[in-house]
Amino acid sequence: MTVRENAIDIVKILQAHRHKAYFAGGCVRDMIMGNESADYDIATSAFPQEVLRLFDKTIPVGAQFGVVIVVKNDHNFEVATFRKEGSYSDGRHPDYVAFTTPEDDVKRRDFTINGLLYDPVNDEVLDFVGGKADISSGIIRTIGNPIERFSEDKLRMIRAVRFASQFDFPIHEETKKAIIKLANEINIVSAERIRDELEKIFKGKNPHIGIKLLDELSLLKEILPEVSEMKGVRQPENFHPEGDVFVHTLLCLSKMNNPTWTLAMGVLLHDIGKTVTFEETDRIRFNLHEKVGADMAKKICNRLKTSNDEKERIVWLVMKHLYFKDAQKMRLSKLKRLFANEGYPELAELCRIDALSSSGDLSDYYYCQEMLGRLSQEEVKPKPLITGRDLIEMGLKPGPMFKEILTRVEDEQLEGNLKTKEEAIEMVKAIVCQMST
């Protein structure tokens, strides 16, 4: 059975026991727009205790708020009792919940396009908020008073941007005004929730529109002030005819195709260091902007509570984003080390996007990809000819020189100058002799 068929079965069971039950929210929006949904939420008149009784496998994740997860054929379906909510002291969670009617339930939701209910048994759409009309005309509008909706959960301001960029819909004027008015309160929201919403923007169809909208609605300067400061930072026209650093970054984002979070952040932040390294002497220069940018990227990742592995990759991408311009002059060993890094595919894509969004010259990118294509995995990342244990067996004492010796041996191996362990040992003897003189 498909996910949709399983969801219909849940609705049928609820309706068979004389409860109202409908598909709710995004899955209805997607259906009307002709898109397939991965998840189906269900709204019902059944109380949580009744839902728990009717289904064999359930998870009472938020029964006090009327929410139960029904597990059917290894897929989780959120089944929520129609409810209305009270004030939101913390800007996210309601102070109280009362069970109510389908119409009142819809009116507490965020946007009209997400405020539709659908009865899959009787093939009937229930629209209490004008959601169908807004989907048809293509507009993002809050349900009811936008100030109230955003005050209930400040993250909804970024969600408005996400839906606008995903569907390429404009945001209704009153909704925009409310966002601008409340933008400076966005950081009440946890960093984790902001990061998750940014990731959804990046993985949507128009991430560049998303970042541009965040800027226009005064949200970008609150959550990513370093990116906002890219605006107006001029670049040399011979290398960047497209415009300033912000314009270049938006163009880069527009060329992404379903990127990972780490690649998207690498693209967004690769030139972040230019905002503080700009100088104009004989020409515009950004000396060491990749190193400065890597430090800035690290701080941004810490602020967004990005995992350590993701942070390490993002910082590495920013640090290395200029690497390809020297690739054709690199020693083979250095190039192989680059290819061997797990982040290389993302770095290659970042460099391709960066070049396409500026000079358009992809010769360095093609050179690296062609070189990588010629090399086997064994050539790129060969088994070490010697290890630290071999050095100990040669009578050397462990210490800082071990890393230097092993690196020099590996370099020569990658260059193709060393092929056997015996050759590596002879080189080690020569290095030690050199160090002792």
C-alpha positions as CSV (number, residue, x, y, z in Angstrom):
1,M,0.0,0.0,0.0
2,T,1.1,3.5,-0.7
3,V,1.5,6.1,2.1
4,R,-1.7,7.8,0.8
5,E,-3.6,4.5,0.8
6,N,-2.6,3.9,4.4
7,A,-3.7,7.4,5.4
8,I,-7.1,6.8,3.7
9,D,-7.5,3.6,5.8
10,I,-6.9,5.6,9.0
11,V,-9.6,8.1,7.9
12,K,-12.0,5.2,7.1
13,I,-11.6,3.6,10.5
14,L,-12.2,6.9,12.3
15,Q,-15.3,7.7,10.1
16,A,-16.6,4.1,10.6
17,H,-16.7,4.9,14.3
18,R,-18.7,8.0,13.7
19,H,-15.9,10.5,14.0
20,K,-15.1,13.3,11.5
21,A,-11.7,12.8,10.0
22,Y,-9.9,14.6,7.2
23,F,-6.5,15.0,5.6
24,A,-5.1,18.3,6.8
25,G,-2.5,20.9,6.0
26,G,0.3,20.5,3.5
27,C,-0.8,17.2,1.9
28,V,-4.1,18.9,0.9
29,R,-2.2,21.9,-0.5
30,D,0.1,19.6,-2.5
31,M,-2.9,17.6,-3.8
32,I,-4.6,20.7,-5.1
33,M,-1.3,21.9,-6.7
34,G,-0.9,18.5,-8.3
35,N,2.1,17.4,-6.2
36,E,2.7,14.2,-4.4
37,S,3.1,14.3,-0.6
38,A,5.5,12.2,1.4
39,D,3.5,12.8,4.6
40,Y,-0.2,12.9,5.5
41,D,-1.6,14.5,8.6
42,I,-5.1,13.7,9.8
43,A,-7.4,16.0,11.8
44,T,-10.3,14.3,13.6
45,S,-13.1,14.9,16.1
46,A,-11.9,11.7,18.0
47,F,-10.2,12.4,21.3
48,P,-6.7,11.1,21.8
49,Q,-7.9,8.2,24.1
50,E,-10.3,7.1,21.3
51,V,-7.4,7.2,18.7
52,L,-5.2,5.2,21.1
53,R,-8.0,2.6,21.4
54,L,-8.9,2.3,17.8
55,F,-5.4,1.6,16.4
56,D,-3.0,-1.2,17.4
57,K,0.3,0.7,17.1
58,T,0.4,4.3,18.4
59,I,2.7,6.8,20.0
60,P,1.1,9.4,22.3
61,V,3.7,12.1,21.5
62,G,1.4,15.0,22.4
63,A,-1.8,13.5,23.8
64,Q,-2.2,16.5,26.1
65,F,-2.4,18.7,23.0
66,G,-4.6,16.2,21.1
67,V,-1.8,14.6,19.0
68,V,-1.2,10.9,18.6
69,I,1.1,9.2,16.1
70,V,-0.5,6.2,14.4
71,V,2.0,3.7,12.9
72,K,0.7,1.9,9.9
73,N,2.9,-0.3,7.7
74,D,6.1,1.3,9.2
75,H,4.9,4.8,8.4
76,N,4.0,7.4,11.0
77,F,0.8,9.4,10.6
78,E,0.1,12.4,12.9
79,V,-3.6,12.2,14.0
80,A,-4.7,15.3,15.8
81,T,-8.0,16.2,17.5
82,F,-9.6,19.4,16.2
83,R,-8.4,22.1,18.7
84,K,-8.2,25.8,19.3
85,E,-5.3,27.3,21.3
86,G,-4.9,30.0,23.9
87,S,-2.2,32.6,24.3
88,Y,1.5,31.8,23.5
89,S,3.6,33.1,26.3
90,D,6.8,31.5,24.9
91,G,6.1,32.5,21.3
92,R,5.7,28.9,20.3
93,H,3.6,26.7,22.6
94,P,0.0,27.4,23.5
95,D,-0.7,28.1,27.2
96,Y,-3.8,25.9,26.8
97,V,-5.6,23.7,24.3
98,A,-9.4,23.1,23.9
99,F,-11.0,20.6,21.6
100,T,-13.3,22.2,19.1
101,T,-14.8,22.2,15.5
102,P,-13.0,21.7,12.2
103,E,-13.5,25.3,11.3
104,D,-12.0,26.6,14.6
105,D,-9.1,24.1,14.2
106,V,-8.3,25.5,10.7
107,K,-8.3,29.1,12.0
108,R,-5.4,28.5,14.4
109,R,-3.1,27.3,11.5
110,D,-0.5,29.5,9.8
111,F,-1.3,30.2,6.1
112,T,-4.4,29.9,4.0
113,I,-2.7,27.5,1.6
114,N,-2.1,25.2,4.6
115,G,-5.6,25.6,6.1
116,L,-7.5,23.2,3.9
117,L,-9.2,19.9,4.9
118,Y,-10.0,17.0,2.6
119,D,-12.3,14.1,3.0
120,P,-10.7,11.3,0.9
121,V,-13.7,9.0,1.4
122,N,-16.2,11.4,0.0
123,D,-13.7,13.4,-2.2
124,E,-14.6,16.7,-0.6
125,V,-12.4,19.7,0.2
126,L,-13.4,21.9,3.2
127,D,-12.1,25.4,2.8
128,F,-13.0,27.8,5.6
129,V,-10.2,30.3,5.0
130,G,-10.0,30.9,1.2
131,G,-7.0,28.6,0.8
132,K,-8.1,27.3,-2.7
133,A,-8.4,30.8,-4.0
134,D,-4.9,31.7,-2.7
135,I,-3.4,28.6,-4.3
136,S,-5.2,29.5,-7.5
137,S,-4.0,33.1,-7.5
138,G,-0.6,32.1,-6.0
139,I,-0.2,34.1,-2.8
140,I,1.1,33.5,0.7
141,R,-1.3,34.9,3.3
142,T,-1.7,34.2,7.0
143,I,-5.0,32.9,8.3
144,G,-6.6,35.9,10.1
145,N,-4.5,38.6,11.6
146,P,-0.9,38.2,10.6
147,I,0.5,39.9,13.8
148,E,-1.4,37.3,15.8
149,R,-0.3,34.4,13.7
150,F,3.3,35.4,13.9
151,S,3.2,36.3,17.6
152,E,2.0,32.7,18.2
153,D,5.1,31.3,16.6
154,K,7.8,33.6,15.3
155,L,9.2,30.8,13.1
156,R,6.2,31.3,10.9
157,M,7.9,34.4,9.5
158,I,10.7,32.3,8.0
159,R,8.1,29.6,7.0
160,A,6.3,32.3,4.9
161,V,9.6,32.9,3.1
162,R,10.1,29.2,2.6
163,F,6.7,28.7,1.0
164,A,7.1,31.9,-1.1
165,S,10.4,30.7,-2.5
166,Q,9.3,27.1,-2.9
167,F,6.2,27.9,-4.9
168,D,7.4,31.2,-6.3
169,F,4.4,32.9,-4.8
170,P,4.4,36.5,-3.6
171,I,3.7,37.2,0.0
172,H,0.5,39.2,0.7
173,E,1.2,42.8,1.5
174,E,-0.3,42.8,5.1
175,T,1.6,39.6,5.8
176,K,4.8,41.2,4.6
177,K,4.2,44.3,6.8
178,A,3.7,42.1,9.8
179,I,6.9,40.2,9.2
180,I,8.9,43.4,8.9
181,K,7.4,44.7,12.1
182,L,8.2,41.6,14.1
183,A,11.5,40.6,12.4
184,N,13.6,41.7,15.3
185,E,11.9,39.1,17.5
186,I,12.9,36.1,15.3
187,N,15.8,35.1,17.5
188,I,13.4,34.2,20.3
189,V,13.1,31.1,18.2
190,S,15.7,28.4,19.0
191,A,18.7,28.2,16.7
192,E,17.9,24.6,15.8
193,R,14.4,25.5,14.5
194,I,15.8,28.4,12.5
195,R,18.6,26.2,11.0
196,D,16.0,23.5,10.1
197,E,13.9,26.1,8.3
198,L,16.9,27.4,6.4
199,E,17.8,23.9,5.3
200,K,14.3,23.6,3.9
201,I,14.7,26.8,2.0
202,F,18.0,25.6,0.6
203,K,16.5,22.3,-0.6
204,G,13.6,24.1,-2.2
205,K,13.3,25.2,-5.8
206,N,14.4,28.8,-5.4
207,P,16.9,29.2,-2.5
208,H,18.2,32.4,-3.9
209,I,14.7,33.9,-3.8
210,G,14.4,32.7,-0.2
211,I,17.6,34.5,0.9
212,K,16.6,37.6,-1.0
213,L,13.2,37.6,0.7
214,L,14.7,37.2,4.1
215,D,16.7,40.3,3.3
216,E,13.8,42.3,2.0
217,L,11.7,41.4,5.1
218,S,14.5,42.4,7.6
219,L,15.0,38.8,8.7
220,L,18.4,38.2,7.2
221,K,20.1,40.9,9.2
222,E,18.7,39.2,12.4
223,I,19.6,35.6,11.7
224,L,22.6,36.0,9.3
225,P,23.9,39.5,9.7
226,E,27.2,38.6,8.1
227,V,25.4,37.6,4.9
228,S,23.3,40.8,4.9
229,E,26.6,42.8,5.1
230,M,27.6,41.4,1.7
231,K,25.3,43.9,0.0
232,G,27.1,46.7,-1.6
233,V,30.6,45.1,-1.3
234,R,32.0,45.8,-4.7
235,Q,34.1,43.3,-6.7
236,P,36.5,43.8,-9.7
237,E,34.3,43.9,-12.8
238,N,36.8,41.8,-14.9
239,F,36.4,38.9,-12.5
240,H,32.8,39.5,-11.4
241,P,30.7,41.3,-14.0
242,E,27.6,40.1,-12.3
243,G,27.8,42.6,-9.4
244,D,28.6,42.8,-5.7
245,V,29.2,40.0,-3.3
246,F,25.6,39.6,-2.4
247,V,24.5,39.5,-6.0
248,H,27.2,36.9,-6.7
249,T,26.1,34.8,-3.8
250,L,22.4,34.9,-4.8
251,L,23.5,33.8,-8.4
252,C,25.5,30.9,-6.9
253,L,22.5,29.8,-4.8
254,S,20.3,29.9,-7.9
255,K,22.6,27.3,-9.6
256,M,22.3,24.7,-6.8
257,N,20.4,21.5,-7.4
258,N,19.0,19.8,-4.3
259,P,22.1,20.4,-2.3
260,T,23.2,19.0,1.0
261,W,23.0,21.3,4.0
262,T,26.8,21.5,4.0
263,L,27.1,22.4,0.3
264,A,24.4,25.0,0.6
265,M,26.1,26.6,3.5
266,G,29.4,26.5,1.7
267,V,27.9,28.2,-1.3
268,L,26.2,30.8,1.0
269,L,29.3,31.6,3.0
270,H,32.2,31.0,0.6
271,D,32.8,34.8,0.1
272,I,31.7,35.9,3.6
273,G,35.2,37.0,4.3
274,K,35.1,39.6,1.6
275,T,32.9,41.8,3.8
276,V,35.9,42.5,6.1
277,T,38.9,42.1,3.8
278,F,37.8,44.6,1.1
279,E,40.5,47.1,0.2
280,E,41.0,49.2,-2.8
281,T,44.5,50.2,-3.8
282,D,45.7,49.6,-7.3
283,R,42.6,47.5,-7.6
284,I,39.9,45.9,-5.4
285,R,41.5,43.1,-3.3
286,F,40.2,40.6,-0.7
287,N,43.5,39.3,0.7
288,L,43.1,36.0,2.6
289,H,39.3,36.3,2.5
290,E,39.0,32.5,2.4
291,K,40.8,32.2,5.7
292,V,38.9,35.0,7.3
293,G,35.7,33.6,5.9
294,A,36.4,30.1,7.3
295,D,36.7,31.7,10.8
296,M,33.5,33.6,10.3
297,A,31.7,30.4,9.0
298,K,32.8,28.5,12.1
299,K,31.2,31.2,14.3
300,I,28.0,31.1,12.2
301,C,27.8,27.3,12.4
302,N,28.2,27.5,16.2
303,R,25.4,30.0,16.4
304,L,23.1,27.8,14.4
305,K,24.0,24.8,16.5
306,T,25.3,22.9,13.4
307,S,26.8,19.5,14.3
308,N,30.5,19.3,14.6
309,D,30.9,17.1,11.4
310,E,28.7,19.6,9.4
311,K,30.6,22.5,10.8
312,E,34.0,21.0,9.9
313,R,32.8,20.4,6.3
314,I,31.3,23.9,5.8
315,V,34.5,25.6,7.2
316,W,36.6,23.4,5.0
317,L,34.6,24.3,1.9
318,V,34.9,28.0,2.6
319,M,38.7,27.6,3.3
320,K,39.3,25.6,0.1
321,H,36.9,27.3,-2.4
322,L,39.8,29.0,-4.2
323,Y,41.8,25.8,-4.5
324,F,40.9,25.0,-8.1
325,K,42.5,28.1,-9.5
326,D,45.9,26.7,-8.7
327,A,45.1,23.1,-9.6
328,Q,46.9,23.0,-12.9
329,K,50.1,24.0,-11.1
330,M,49.7,21.7,-8.1
331,R,52.0,18.8,-7.4
332,L,50.3,15.5,-8.1
333,S,50.5,14.6,-4.4
334,K,48.6,17.7,-3.3
335,L,46.0,17.1,-6.0
336,K,45.5,13.5,-4.9
337,R,45.1,14.5,-1.3
338,L,42.4,16.9,-2.4
339,F,40.6,14.1,-4.4
340,A,40.9,11.8,-1.4
341,N,39.0,14.1,0.9
342,E,35.4,13.0,1.5
343,G,34.3,16.6,0.9
344,Y,35.8,16.8,-2.6
345,P,32.5,16.2,-4.6
346,E,30.9,19.1,-2.7
347,L,34.0,21.3,-3.2
348,A,34.0,20.5,-6.9
349,E,30.4,21.5,-7.1
350,L,31.0,24.7,-5.2
351,C,33.9,25.7,-7.5
352,R,31.8,24.9,-10.6
353,I,28.9,27.1,-9.3
354,D,31.3,29.9,-8.2
355,A,32.9,30.0,-11.7
356,L,29.6,29.9,-13.5
357,S,28.4,32.8,-11.4
358,S,31.4,35.0,-12.2
359,S,33.8,34.6,-15.1
360,G,32.1,31.6,-16.5
361,D,35.6,29.9,-17.0
362,L,35.3,26.2,-16.0
363,S,38.8,25.2,-17.2
364,D,40.1,24.6,-13.7
365,Y,37.0,22.6,-12.8
366,Y,37.2,20.4,-15.9
367,Y,41.0,19.9,-15.3
368,C,40.3,18.5,-11.8
369,Q,37.4,16.3,-12.9
370,E,39.4,14.9,-15.8
371,M,42.4,14.2,-13.6
372,L,40.2,12.5,-11.1
373,G,38.7,10.4,-13.8
374,R,42.1,9.1,-14.9
375,L,43.1,8.0,-11.4
376,S,42.0,4.8,-9.7
377,Q,40.9,4.8,-6.1
378,E,44.2,3.0,-5.2
379,E,46.2,5.8,-6.9
380,V,44.2,8.5,-5.1
381,K,44.3,6.9,-1.7
382,P,46.9,4.2,-1.7
383,K,47.7,1.9,1.3
384,P,50.6,3.5,3.3
385,L,54.0,2.0,2.5
386,I,55.1,2.5,6.2
387,T,53.4,3.4,9.5
388,G,54.4,4.8,12.8
389,R,55.0,1.3,14.0
390,D,57.6,0.8,11.3
391,L,59.4,3.9,12.5
392,I,59.4,2.6,16.0
393,E,60.9,-0.7,14.8
394,M,63.6,1.4,13.1
395,G,64.6,2.7,16.5
396,L,62.9,6.1,16.3
397,K,61.1,7.6,19.3
398,P,57.5,8.8,18.7
399,G,57.2,12.6,18.5
400,P,56.3,15.5,16.2
401,M,58.8,14.4,13.6
402,F,56.8,11.2,13.0
403,K,54.1,13.2,11.2
404,E,56.6,15.1,9.1
405,I,58.4,11.9,8.1
406,L,55.2,10.0,7.3
407,T,53.8,13.0,5.3
408,R,57.0,13.3,3.2
409,V,57.0,9.6,2.5
410,E,53.3,9.7,1.5
411,D,54.0,12.7,-0.8
412,E,56.6,10.8,-2.7
413,Q,54.3,7.8,-2.8
414,L,51.5,9.9,-4.3
415,E,54.0,11.4,-6.8
416,G,54.8,7.9,-7.9
417,N,58.4,8.1,-6.7
418,L,58.1,5.4,-4.1
419,K,56.5,2.1,-4.8
420,T,57.8,-0.4,-2.2
421,K,58.2,-0.5,1.6
422,E,62.0,-1.0,1.1
423,E,62.2,2.2,-0.9
424,A,60.2,4.1,1.8
425,I,62.5,2.8,4.6
426,E,65.5,4.1,2.6
427,M,63.9,7.5,2.3
428,V,63.2,7.5,6.0
429,K,66.9,6.9,6.7
430,A,67.8,9.7,4.5
431,I,65.3,12.1,6.2
432,V,66.6,11.1,9.7
433,C,70.2,11.7,8.6
434,Q,69.2,15.1,7.2
435,M,67.4,16.0,10.4
436,S,70.4,15.0,12.6
437,T,72.9,17.2,10.7
